[in-house]
Structure formats: structure tokens, C-alpha cells
Amino acid sequence: MSREEQRAQTRQRLYECAVEVFRRDGVEACRIDDIATAAGVSRGSFYFHFPTKKHVLLARMRETEDQLCDAIDALPDDAPLDDVLRLLVETLASIWEPDPALLVEVCSAALELAATTMADQESTRMRSTLAARFRGAVERGEINPRLVPDLLSDLYLANMLAALLAWWGSQELSLHFLLTGATDLFWNGARAPGV
């Protein structure tokens, strides 16, 4: 096994152990030593791979984004935006509804990242993947052309983030139901007349 493969395995093991310790103890209360011990590495090894706990949360966010983008990328390029958003809702609900423990912390890290990178559309895979689908929807006449598709895509993601946090605070409704409702409200405002 190459040194690079060993590093990747150690990083993955640290990530998985950190997520488990976060779930058990909470992000703020957990100790880096507990994560390192669970992973069978030194404290310094944790910091080599993840400079802060927030970097673990960002890795969890990227893992979620990869699952969402892989699902969206499996659709044809010309899939109607309705289909893209429906799939996004289903995938997002399937990821977070059974495991909401870190949702608030991951959303917080995502918001902080977004606040520092909003000028760069390519800053995350999710933003660029969804923006491309919104641009295609404008070209096909599904979205009102006076709306800037890249900004509209960001607004939709912000709506989904707000819906995730609202659900986490009060899980009386299913996450799928709440995300669908938020998508319907958003989509009805963005839809081109007659569509």
C-alpha cells in the first residue's frame, strides 16, 4: 500500500470516528483525544487531516453534497427541473431524516463556508451542479427568464437549508414532506407563466 493510500485510509478512519464521537458527545463537548483514540492514531494525526472540528463537519457536508450531486448527475441533462428538485428532496430526506444528530452543526459550517465563497459559483460541487440545471431550465422555458438562474439556484439551496433547520427544531412532520412543501412554494414562484 502506498503512503498516499495509507493517508487516505487514516483520514477516512478519523472522519468516521469523529462523526461517531460527535453523535455521542456533541461537537462542542467532544475531545479530540477521544476521536484519535477511537481511530487508533495520535492527536497530531487528527490535526494533520482535520485542522479543526469544523473541517470534519465540512467533510460531512461534502459527503452529503456528493450523494446529492451523484443522484442529480444520473438524470439526463435535459431532465425537467421538477424531476431534479424532486430527486434532490428525496435524496436529502433519505440522508438526514434517519440521522439528524449533526444536522445543525453541518448546516452552520455550510453557512459559514457559503458566506466566504458566495462570489465563486464553482466553490462547491452542489452549487455548480444545481446552477447548471437551473440554467438548462431557463433555456427550456421552465423558469421565468427574468430571473438569474445561478442566483435562483442559490436561493433554492438557502430555502432547503432553512427547511432542514425548521424540521430539526420540530420533527412533527416528515423531512420529506417539509422539503417537498418548501420546494413547491419556491417552484411556484419561479415557474415561468403557463408552465
N, C-alpha and C positions, 0 to 999 in steps of 0.2 A: 504494500500500500504506500502511495506517495505521501510526502509531507502535506501537500495540499489537501489530499483526501482525508488525512488524519485531522487536519484543522477543521474541515467541513463537518466531519463526524462529531468532533468535540463541540463545535458551535451548535450543531443540531441538538446534541445531548443537553448542553447548557440551556438552550432555548426551551426544550421540553420540560426540563426540571424547574426552570424559572416559572413557567406558566403554571405548573402544578403547585409550587410553593406560593405563588401569587394567589391562586384559588383558595388554598388552605389558610394562609395567614393574612391575606390582603397585601396590596402592593406597597403601601407605606410602611406597614408593620414588619414585613418580611426582612430577613437578614441575608445579605449576600453570602455569608459563610454557610447558611443553610442550603442555598442553591448550589454552591460549589461542592459541598459535602454530598448532596444528593447526586450530583453529576460525577463525583469521584475525581475532581480536579482541584487545583489551588484557587484561592480567592483572586490572585493575579490573572489566572486564566479567564475567569469571568470577565474582568475588566479589559482584557485583551480583545475579547469578542464583542462585548457589550459595555461601552463606556459608562452607561447609566441604566437604571431600571427602565427608563423611558425608551431606550433603544430596544429592549425586549418587547415592549408594547408596540413599537413601530414595526417590529418584525411580525407580530401577531396581526397588525393591520395589513401589512403587505401579503401575508398568507391569505387573509380574507379577500383582499383585492385580487390576488392570483386566482382564487377559486371563482370569483365573480367574472373576471375577465376571460378565463378559460371557457366558462359556460357561454358567455356572450360571443366569443370568437368562434364557437362551434356553430353558431347560427349563420345562415347565408348573409353575405354583405348587404343584400337588398331586403333583409327581413324588415317588416314594418316595425316602427318604433314601439307600437303596442306590444308586440311579441318580445322585443328586447327588454322593455320595462317589466313585463310580466315575469320573464325569466330571472331578471335581477331581483325582484321581490321574492320569488320562490327560493332562490339560492341564498339570499341574505337571511331570510327567515329560517332556512334549514341550518345555517351556520350558527346563528345566535340564540334562537329560541331554546334549544336544548342545553345551552351553556352560556348563560348571561353573566357569569361571575365577573368577568373582566371588561364587560361592555363599556362601562362609564370611563374606565381608565384608558382603554384603547381609543374611544371617541375623543377624549381630552387630548391625547397625544396626536391624533389625526388633525384636530382643530389647530393645535399649535403648529404642526407642520404646514397645514394649509395657509395659515396666517403668514408664514415666512416664504411661501412659494407660489402664491396666487398669480403672480405675473408670468409664470412659466407653465404653459399648458402641458408640456411634456413631463412635468415634475413627478407625476405618478402614473402608473400604468392604467389605473382606473379612470382618471381624468381624461387621458388621451383616448382610451378605448371608447368611453361613453361619448366624448365630444365628437368623435368620428361618426358614431351612429346618429347623433343629433344633426350633424351636417348633412348626412345622407337623407334624413327625414325632411330637412328643408328642401333639398334638391328634388325630392319626390313629391313635394307639396303637402306633406303631412303636418308640418308646423308652419305657423304664420311666419312669412318671410321677413317681416319687420323685426323679428326677434333674433338677436345674435346667437347662433346655435351653441358656440363654446360657452358663453355666459349662461345660457339656459341650461346647459348640461351641469355646470357648477351649481346653479340654483336647485336643480333636481337633487343633486347629491346632498346639498345642505338640507333639503326637505327630508331626505331619507335619514340623515343623521339626527335631525330633530325628532322624527318619528321613532327611531331606535331609543333615544333617550326618554321620550314620553312613555314608551312601552316599559322600559326598565323601571321607571318610577312607579308604575301602576300596571301590573301584569294581569289585569282583569280580562282583557281581550287578547286573542292570539296575536303574535307578532305579524304573522302573515296577513291577518285581517287589517291591522293598523297600517302596515306598509302599503297594502292594496288601496286603502282609503286615501292615504296621503298621495299616492301615485295618481289616483283618479282625480283628486282635487287639482293637482298640478297639471295633469294632462288635459283636463277640460279647459284650463286657462290658456294653455299653449297651442292647442289644436288649431289648425287653420280652419276658417269658416267652411262649412259644408263637408268636413271630413268626419 
